[in-house]
Amino acid sequence: MKSPPPKFQFGKQLRELRRRQGLTQKELGDLVGVSLRVIFYYENETEYPPSHILEGLSKTLKVSTDGLLGIKKLPELPKNGRVWRKFKMVETMLPRKQRQVFDFIRLVKNQK
């Protein structure tokens, strides 16, 4: 007999996506147009967002509503949103500048 699938936890998913974007509850709330307290309620599953807020959350967090609701599996995301945003900045640099950044990272990594 197959065991039932684990219960999806919307609040846990929302918290993880918010953190991966490097946002605080207040920052996410400001971007979506709700208070910090409302985001807190959603993350703790005291309340669930109505459809128009759900749409704003998914756009702000750069995922589909299906992904946010656990209907579709999300692609693997970086664990640290701040680091990820910094590397996205490197993508916009000239190749010479990118090499300098990568050389610096190698230098720091190899230091003991």
Sequence and secondary structure as in RCSB ss.txt:
>XXXX:A:sequence
MKSPPPKFQFGKQLRELRRRQGLTQKELGDLVGVSLRVIFYYENETEYPPSHILEGLSKTLKVSTDGLLGIKKLP
ELPKNGRVWRKFKMVETMLPRKQRQVFDFIRLVKNQK
>XXXX:A:secstr
         HHHHHHHHHHHTT  HHHHHHHHTS HHHHHHHHTTSS   HHHHHHHHHHHTS HHHHTTSS   
   S HHHHHHHHHHHTS HHHHHHHHHHHHHHHH  
